[in-house]
Amino acid sequence: MTAVTVKKRKKSRSFERRLEKTAYAFIAPAAILLIIFCIVPMVASFYISTQKMGVDLSKAEFVGLDNYTKSLSDRRFIQSILVSLRYTAIEVPLQMVIGVVLSALLAKNTFLNKLFRGIYFLPVVASAVTVGVTWQLVMHSNIGIFTYWLKLMGVADPNWLNNTSTALYVVVFVAIWKTFGISAIILVSAIQNIPDSLFEAAAIDGAGKVRQFFSVTLPSVMPSFWFLLMTRIIGSLQMFDIVYTMTGGGPSRSTTTMVVYIYDQAFNSMNKTGYATAMSEFLFLFIMLITIVMYTIMNKTSD
């Protein structure tokens, strides 16, 4: 090996080290933020879940895993899990069906379609608290304009927000109204990326619009569909703001989701911040499990 070759190799290694340092420098800000806002809170959350303490985190008393065992025998927590699952089972399928149908109708870049896309997307950018308070006033049993119209049409006592059999459905309706625009827009983008040659080939084979939708459009947008399905399930299990502003978890806890109950225990009960954190750890594990399962299914269907 000549001296020139050795010198070239040293320069090459030096250049590679500089590239590595540059790469680490670019990664460092994101890594620091990830550690500060994700890793550290996760560790702190687990520590708090093993303590008996108030919301100000003072006078902590180590209780080990007692908070976890207590939550598993808490009937109200179990009830909140069932409410969250019921809410998710109703909201997510309706959300996805509405998103798919609207995306198919709004896929073409006509003036009216662009106008309706903007209109449907407006609730997405609105604050969830604002949406919840507005709809709570609209459907109020005494001053609500919607209930006033229903009374004029002869509907007796349309007090749906204070009825245990209807309150959850009202919340589902408002949640879908608030978020269906993002599902439709994402699916519209996916449909617009489908090559026209696929539709032309299907038309030559004699496929009509409905057949093209099920044979070409749906299979082509499945990656986006699975992504939306996974995010909607996660979002539904974390539902809080619309429920809290519209019903506060009532009536008779019929709309008390997991996050609403966790919030109530953390901020409205004495010395139960650690207990609420333990329940939030269960929610985190549950969502992580669902994410892993959904991600596995997504990979298998895309292969």
C-alpha positions as CSV (number, residue, x, y, z in Angstrom):
1,M,0.0,0.0,0.0
2,T,1.5,3.3,-1.1
3,A,1.7,6.5,1.0
4,V,-0.7,8.2,-1.4
5,T,-3.3,5.4,-0.9
6,V,-3.0,5.7,2.9
7,K,-3.4,9.4,2.7
8,K,-6.5,9.1,0.6
9,R,-8.1,6.6,3.0
10,K,-7.4,8.9,6.0
11,K,-9.0,11.8,4.1
12,S,-12.0,9.6,3.3
13,R,-12.4,8.6,7.0
14,S,-12.0,12.2,8.1
15,F,-14.7,13.2,5.7
16,E,-17.1,10.5,6.8
17,R,-16.6,11.5,10.5
18,R,-17.4,15.1,9.6
19,L,-20.6,13.9,7.8
20,E,-21.5,11.9,10.9
21,K,-21.0,14.9,13.2
22,T,-23.1,17.0,10.8
23,A,-25.9,14.4,10.8
24,Y,-25.8,14.2,14.6
25,A,-26.0,18.0,14.8
26,F,-29.1,18.1,12.6
27,I,-30.7,15.2,14.6
28,A,-29.8,16.7,18.0
29,P,-32.6,19.4,18.3
30,A,-35.3,16.8,17.5
31,A,-33.7,14.2,19.8
32,I,-33.5,16.7,22.7
33,L,-37.2,17.7,22.2
34,L,-38.1,14.0,22.1
35,I,-36.3,13.3,25.3
36,I,-37.7,16.4,27.1
37,F,-41.3,16.2,26.0
38,C,-41.8,12.4,25.5
39,I,-39.2,10.2,27.3
40,V,-38.9,12.3,30.5
41,P,-42.8,12.7,30.9
42,M,-43.2,8.9,30.4
43,V,-40.7,8.2,33.1
44,A,-42.2,10.8,35.4
45,S,-45.7,9.5,34.7
46,F,-44.8,6.0,35.8
47,Y,-43.1,7.4,39.0
48,I,-46.2,9.5,39.8
49,S,-48.4,6.4,39.3
50,T,-46.7,4.7,42.2
51,Q,-47.4,7.5,44.5
52,K,-50.3,8.8,46.5
53,M,-50.3,12.6,46.1
54,G,-52.4,15.6,45.3
55,V,-52.5,17.6,42.1
56,D,-49.7,19.9,43.3
57,L,-47.5,16.8,43.6
58,S,-46.7,17.5,47.2
59,K,-46.7,15.1,50.2
60,A,-46.1,12.1,48.0
61,E,-46.4,8.7,49.6
62,F,-45.0,5.6,47.8
63,V,-47.7,3.0,47.4
64,G,-46.1,0.7,44.7
65,L,-48.6,-0.9,42.4
66,D,-51.6,-0.3,44.6
67,N,-53.0,2.4,42.3
68,Y,-52.9,-0.2,39.4
69,T,-54.7,-2.9,41.3
70,K,-57.2,-0.4,42.7
71,S,-58.1,0.8,39.2
72,L,-58.7,-2.7,38.0
73,S,-61.4,-3.1,40.6
74,D,-62.8,0.4,40.2
75,R,-66.4,-0.1,38.7
76,R,-66.5,3.5,37.5
77,F,-63.2,3.1,35.6
78,I,-64.5,-0.1,34.1
79,Q,-67.6,1.7,33.1
80,S,-65.6,4.5,31.5
81,I,-63.7,1.9,29.5
82,L,-67.0,0.4,28.2
83,V,-68.3,3.9,27.4
84,S,-65.1,4.7,25.4
85,L,-65.3,1.4,23.5
86,R,-68.9,2.0,22.7
87,Y,-68.2,5.5,21.6
88,T,-65.3,4.3,19.4
89,A,-67.5,1.5,17.9
90,I,-70.1,4.0,16.8
91,E,-68.0,7.0,15.8
92,V,-65.2,5.4,13.9
93,P,-67.2,3.3,11.3
94,L,-69.6,6.2,10.7
95,Q,-66.6,8.6,10.3
96,M,-64.9,6.3,7.8
97,V,-68.0,5.6,5.7
98,I,-68.8,9.3,5.5
99,G,-65.2,10.1,4.6
100,V,-65.0,7.5,1.9
101,V,-68.3,8.5,0.3
102,L,-67.6,12.2,0.4
103,S,-64.1,11.8,-1.0
104,A,-65.5,9.8,-3.9
105,L,-68.0,12.6,-4.6
106,L,-65.5,15.5,-4.2
107,A,-62.5,14.0,-6.0
108,K,-62.8,15.9,-9.2
109,N,-61.4,19.4,-9.1
110,T,-64.5,21.3,-10.1
111,F,-65.4,24.7,-8.6
112,L,-68.3,23.3,-6.5
113,N,-66.2,20.4,-5.2
114,K,-63.4,22.8,-4.1
115,L,-66.0,25.0,-2.4
116,F,-67.5,22.1,-0.5
117,R,-64.1,20.8,0.5
118,G,-63.4,24.1,2.1
119,I,-66.8,24.2,3.8
120,Y,-66.5,20.6,5.2
121,F,-63.0,21.4,6.4
122,L,-64.0,24.5,8.5
123,P,-65.1,22.5,11.6
124,V,-61.7,20.8,11.6
125,V,-59.8,24.0,12.2
126,A,-62.3,25.2,14.9
127,S,-61.5,24.7,18.5
128,A,-63.0,21.5,20.0
129,V,-64.0,23.4,23.1
130,T,-65.7,26.1,21.0
131,V,-67.5,23.4,19.0
132,G,-68.6,21.6,22.1
133,V,-69.9,24.7,23.8
134,T,-71.7,25.9,20.7
135,W,-73.5,22.6,20.1
136,Q,-74.3,22.4,23.8
137,L,-76.1,25.7,23.5
138,V,-77.8,24.8,20.2
139,M,-79.2,21.6,21.8
140,H,-79.9,23.0,25.2
141,S,-83.3,21.9,26.5
142,N,-84.4,25.4,27.4
143,I,-82.6,27.9,25.2
144,G,-81.4,25.7,22.3
145,I,-82.5,26.8,18.8
146,F,-82.5,23.2,17.6
147,T,-84.7,21.9,20.4
148,Y,-87.0,24.9,19.8
149,W,-87.4,23.9,16.2
150,L,-88.1,20.3,17.2
151,K,-90.8,21.5,19.7
152,L,-92.4,23.5,16.9
153,M,-92.5,20.3,14.8
154,G,-94.3,18.5,17.6
155,V,-91.4,16.5,19.1
156,A,-92.1,16.2,22.8
157,D,-89.3,17.0,25.3
158,P,-86.3,16.8,23.0
159,N,-83.9,16.9,25.9
160,W,-81.3,14.6,24.3
161,L,-78.2,15.9,26.2
162,N,-79.8,15.0,29.5
163,N,-81.1,11.6,28.5
164,T,-78.9,8.6,29.3
165,S,-80.0,6.8,26.2
166,T,-79.3,9.6,23.7
167,A,-76.5,11.7,25.1
168,L,-73.7,9.6,23.8
169,Y,-75.2,9.6,20.3
170,V,-75.4,13.3,20.3
171,V,-71.7,13.5,21.3
172,V,-70.8,11.1,18.5
173,F,-72.7,13.2,16.0
174,V,-70.9,16.4,17.1
175,A,-67.5,14.6,17.0
176,I,-68.1,13.3,13.5
177,W,-69.3,16.8,12.4
178,K,-66.1,18.3,13.8
179,T,-63.6,15.8,12.2
180,F,-65.1,14.2,9.1
181,G,-63.6,16.9,6.9
182,I,-60.0,15.8,7.6
183,S,-60.9,12.2,6.6
184,A,-62.5,13.3,3.4
185,I,-59.7,15.6,2.4
186,I,-57.0,13.0,3.0
187,L,-58.9,10.4,1.0
188,V,-59.6,12.9,-1.8
189,S,-55.8,13.4,-2.1
190,A,-55.3,9.6,-2.2
191,I,-58.0,9.3,-4.9
192,Q,-56.4,12.1,-7.0
193,N,-53.1,10.2,-7.0
194,I,-54.6,7.2,-8.6
195,P,-53.5,7.0,-12.3
196,D,-56.2,7.7,-14.8
197,S,-55.1,4.7,-16.8
198,L,-56.5,2.4,-14.2
199,F,-60.0,3.9,-14.5
200,E,-59.7,3.9,-18.3
201,A,-58.7,0.2,-18.3
202,A,-61.7,-0.6,-16.0
203,A,-64.0,1.3,-18.3
204,I,-62.8,-0.5,-21.3
205,D,-63.5,-3.8,-19.5
206,G,-67.1,-2.6,-19.1
207,A,-66.9,-1.5,-15.4
208,G,-69.3,1.2,-14.4
209,K,-68.8,3.9,-11.9
210,V,-69.8,1.8,-8.9
211,R,-67.7,-1.1,-10.0
212,Q,-64.7,1.2,-10.6
213,F,-65.2,2.5,-7.1
214,F,-65.0,-0.9,-5.4
215,S,-62.4,-2.4,-7.8
216,V,-60.1,0.5,-8.4
217,T,-60.7,3.4,-6.0
218,L,-61.0,1.5,-2.7
219,P,-58.0,-0.9,-3.2
220,S,-55.8,2.1,-4.3
221,V,-56.6,4.2,-1.2
222,M,-56.3,1.4,1.4
223,P,-52.9,2.7,2.8
224,S,-54.6,6.1,3.5
225,F,-57.7,4.3,4.7
226,W,-55.8,2.2,7.2
227,F,-53.9,5.3,8.4
228,L,-57.1,7.2,9.0
229,L,-58.7,4.2,10.7
230,M,-55.8,3.8,13.1
231,T,-55.7,7.6,14.0
232,R,-59.5,7.7,14.4
233,I,-59.5,4.8,16.8
234,I,-56.7,6.4,18.8
235,G,-58.5,9.8,18.8
236,S,-61.8,8.2,19.8
237,L,-60.2,6.4,22.8
238,Q,-58.8,9.8,23.9
239,M,-62.0,11.7,23.5
240,F,-62.3,14.4,26.2
241,D,-62.9,18.0,25.1
242,I,-66.2,17.7,23.3
243,V,-67.6,15.3,25.9
244,Y,-66.5,17.5,28.8
245,T,-67.9,20.8,27.3
246,M,-71.2,19.2,26.2
247,T,-72.2,16.9,29.0
248,G,-69.4,16.9,31.6
249,G,-69.6,13.1,31.5
250,G,-73.3,13.0,32.4
251,P,-76.1,12.3,32.7
252,S,-75.4,9.5,35.2
253,R,-71.9,8.9,33.7
254,S,-73.4,7.7,30.4
255,T,-70.8,9.8,28.5
256,T,-67.9,9.5,31.0
257,T,-65.0,8.3,28.8
258,M,-61.7,7.1,30.2
259,V,-60.0,10.5,29.8
260,V,-63.0,12.3,31.4
261,Y,-62.8,10.0,34.4
262,I,-59.1,10.3,34.6
263,Y,-59.4,14.0,34.5
264,D,-62.1,14.0,37.2
265,Q,-59.9,11.8,39.5
266,A,-56.8,13.9,39.0
267,F,-58.3,17.4,39.4
268,N,-61.6,17.0,41.3
269,S,-60.6,14.5,43.9
270,M,-58.2,14.7,46.9
271,N,-54.8,13.0,46.7
272,K,-55.7,11.0,43.6
273,T,-53.3,12.3,41.1
274,G,-51.2,9.2,41.3
275,Y,-54.3,7.0,41.0
276,A,-55.4,9.0,37.9
277,T,-51.9,8.6,36.4
278,A,-52.0,4.8,36.9
279,M,-55.3,4.7,34.9
280,S,-53.7,6.9,32.2
281,E,-50.9,4.3,32.0
282,F,-53.5,1.6,31.3
283,L,-54.9,3.8,28.6
284,F,-51.4,4.3,27.1
285,L,-50.8,0.6,27.0
286,F,-54.2,-0.1,25.5
287,I,-53.6,2.5,22.7
288,M,-50.1,1.2,22.1
289,L,-51.4,-2.4,21.8
290,I,-54.0,-1.2,19.3
291,T,-51.4,0.7,17.3
292,I,-49.1,-2.3,17.1
293,V,-52.0,-4.5,15.9
294,M,-53.2,-2.0,13.4
295,Y,-49.7,-1.3,12.1
296,T,-49.1,-5.0,11.7
297,I,-52.3,-5.4,9.7
298,M,-51.4,-2.4,7.6
299,N,-48.0,-4.0,6.7
300,K,-49.6,-7.3,5.8
301,T,-52.3,-5.8,3.6
302,S,-49.7,-3.6,1.8
303,D,-47.4,-6.5,0.9
